């Protein structure tokens, strides 16, 4: 491995041992079939890794964000794709932070045991995108039920989730003093909702990232499925988003090390003009630079984890960690592909698959420009730009 053992080596070794049961060929076949790594996710769940952030009082592992991030890092570092399962780790964080005691007792033990999957968060809409406070999906209380109407897009893993956390407007935008007010979060039972007011339309995409468009037509859910205080759903949402961005930063770190290791090995083995190509500075310098960038991004990942674990405001650190890690992994991907030349495009080397997977994080779950806007306004004190 490229880095020295650290305080989390026991977790790293255990996750690597599990991932070794699912080699490159497994994920390559899943990608070719545009399938879902069901066996891999089941193995992670049974081993307890997906319950990392659930408190022990509710049957979880009660691990820190730092420890959870190591799990995600090692999956990608081993050549897998955490995007198939990372939602199970961070989406439920909204229940942990904002759920009532009854909701925690009802859902968290089942999630921890793998009996209930909650991998989806319904936020993004076709006409609002990152402008979350202007979303148009509504939830209206009627006869002790919530009636939901609207549309969502780019909602992941619906087909492999039992429940979803949904953000909808419960007070019209014109009637609130702040745009972030009047939004509420809900727990949606997907098994009963689909076909009874909820229609799901899959979106085929370049990275085999299971994602969908959702249509709500008078979907009714129980009144007590409200998650957190009514009208305060934006804050409930943020409880999950900082965790999401930090875990994805860790995934990108794992990708970065994977790309660099593949490039390093190939540069040592590939002989052209009588010597390994890694002897040429034109080959070795980009690999070295990519490694430096991944190492630097890794430091910001640890800062974000530290702030989340200390229950401090981690918005800036989580955003910066995600940005730096996504950028570093993408540069490492380019270097790895370039080092392999034509072979980098061959599916059997797995580089083109991982290349596509890591490119996603320049766009999602928050785009690079949105990170810049956040840091400009909330850290540097510049005027709000949107």
KAJO-V451686 format. One record per residue. N is the residue number from 0. RES is the residue in one letter. OMEGA is omega in whole degrees, -180 to 180 (NA if undefined). Layout:
n: <N	N>
res: <RES	RES>
omega: <OMEGA	OMEGA>
This chain:
n: <0	1	2	3	4	5	6	7	8	9	10	11	12	13	14	15	16	17	18	19	20	21	22	23	24	25	26	27	28	29	30	31	32	33	34	35	36	37	38	39	40	41	42	43	44	45	46	47	48	49	50	51	52	53	54	55	56	57	58	59	60	61	62	63	64	65	66	67	68	69	70	71	72	73	74	75	76	77	78	79	80	81	82	83	84	85	86	87	88	89	90	91	92	93	94	95	96	97	98	99	100	101	102	103	104	105	106	107	108	109	110	111	112	113	114	115	116	117	118	119	120	121	122	123	124	125	126	127	128	129	130	131	132	133	134	135	136	137	138	139	140	141	142	143	144	145	146	147	148	149	150	151	152	153	154	155	156	157	158	159	160	161	162	163	164	165	166	167	168	169	170	171	172	173	174	175	176	177	178	179	180	181	182	183	184	185	186	187	188	189	190	191	192	193	194	195	196	197	198	199	200	201	202	203	204	205	206	207	208	209	210	211	212	213	214	215	216	217	218	219	220	221	222	223	224	225	226	227	228	229	230	231	232	233	234	235	236	237	238	239	240	241	242	243	244	245	246	247	248	249	250	251	252	253	254	255	256	257	258	259	260	261	262	263	264	265	266	267	268	269	270	271	272	273	274	275	276	277	278	279	280	281	282	283	284	285	286	287	288	289	290	291	292	293	294	295	296	297	298	299	300	301	302	303	304	305	306	307	308	309	310	311	312	313	314	315	316	317	318	319	320	321	322	323	324	325	326	327	328	329	330	331	332	333	334	335	336	337	338	339	340	341	342	343	344	345	346	347	348	349	350	351	352	353	354	355	356	357	358	359	360	361	362	363	364	365	366	367	368	369	370	371	372	373	374	375	376	377	378	379	380	381	382	383	384	385>
res: <X	X	X	X	X	X	X	X	X	X	X	X	X	X	X	X	X	X	X	X	X	X	X	X	X	X	X	X	X	X	X	X	X	X	X	X	X	X	X	X	X	X	X	X	X	X	X	X	X	X	X	X	X	X	X	X	X	X	X	X	X	X	X	X	X	X	X	X	X	X	X	X	X	X	X	X	X	X	X	X	X	X	X	X	X	X	X	X	X	X	X	X	X	X	X	X	X	X	X	X	X	X	X	X	X	X	X	X	X	X	X	X	X	X	X	X	X	X	X	X	X	X	X	X	X	X	X	X	X	X	X	X	X	X	X	X	X	X	X	X	X	X	X	X	X	X	X	X	X	X	X	X	X	X	X	X	X	X	X	X	X	X	X	X	X	X	X	X	X	X	X	X	X	X	X	X	X	X	X	X	X	X	X	X	X	X	X	X	X	X	X	X	X	X	X	X	X	X	X	X	X	X	X	X	X	X	X	X	X	X	X	X	X	X	X	X	X	X	X	X	X	X	X	X	X	X	X	X	X	X	X	X	X	X	X	X	X	X	X	X	X	X	X	X	X	X	X	X	X	X	X	X	X	X	X	X	X	X	X	X	X	X	X	X	X	X	X	X	X	X	X	X	X	X	X	X	X	X	X	X	X	X	X	X	X	X	X	X	X	X	X	X	X	X	X	X	X	X	X	X	X	X	X	X	X	X	X	X	X	X	X	X	X	X	X	X	X	X	X	X	X	X	X	X	X	X	X	X	X	X	X	X	X	X	X	X	X	X	X	X	X	X	X	X	X	X	X	X	X	X	X	X	X	X	X	X	X	X	X	X	X	X	X	X	X	X	X	X	X	X	X	X	X	X	X	X	X	X	X	X	X	X	X	X	X	X>
omega: <-174	-174	-179	174	-179	-176	-176	-173	179	177	-180	-177	-178	180	178	180	178	-178	179	177	-179	-174	-179	-177	180	-178	177	180	177	-179	179	-178	-172	-177	-180	-177	-174	-177	-180	-180	177	180	177	-178	-179	179	177	-176	-179	178	-173	-173	177	-179	-178	178	-179	174	-179	-179	179	-180	177	175	178	180	178	-179	178	178	-180	179	-175	176	-179	179	179	178	178	-179	-179	-180	179	-172	-173	178	-180	-178	-174	-177	-177	178	177	177	180	-174	-170	-177	174	179	178	179	178	-180	-177	-170	-170	178	179	177	-180	-178	-178	179	-177	-180	178	-174	-171	176	-175	-178	-172	178	-176	-173	-178	179	-179	179	-169	-173	179	-179	-171	177	-176	173	-177	-180	-178	177	177	178	170	179	-172	176	178	-174	175	-180	-178	179	-169	167	177	-177	-179	177	173	-178	179	170	-174	174	-179	179	179	173	-179	-178	-178	-175	180	-179	177	-177	-178	178	176	175	-178	178	-179	170	-178	175	-173	-177	180	-176	-177	-177	180	-179	176	177	-178	178	-179	177	177	-177	-169	-174	-177	177	-173	-177	-167	169	-177	178	-180	-179	-178	175	179	176	-178	-179	-177	173	173	-178	-176	-178	175	179	-179	-176	-180	177	176	179	-177	177	180	-173	179	175	180	-176	180	178	178	173	179	177	179	175	177	176	-178	179	178	-180	-178	180	178	179	-179	-179	-178	-179	176	-173	-174	-179	178	-177	172	178	180	-177	178	177	-180	-179	179	177	-173	-178	178	178	179	180	179	178	179	-179	178	178	180	178	180	179	178	175	-179	178	179	179	-179	-178	178	-179	178	-180	174	178	-175	-176	-177	-178	-180	179	-179	178	179	-178	-177	-179	179	178	-179	-179	179	178	177	177	179	180	-179	179	-180	180	-179	-179	-178	-179	178	180	-179	-177	-175	178	176	-178	-179	177	180	177	179	-177	-175	178	-179	-170	167	-175	-174	-1	173	-175	-180	-177	177	175	179	-180	-180	-178	180	-176	-169	180	-175	177	177	-178	177	-174	-179	NA>
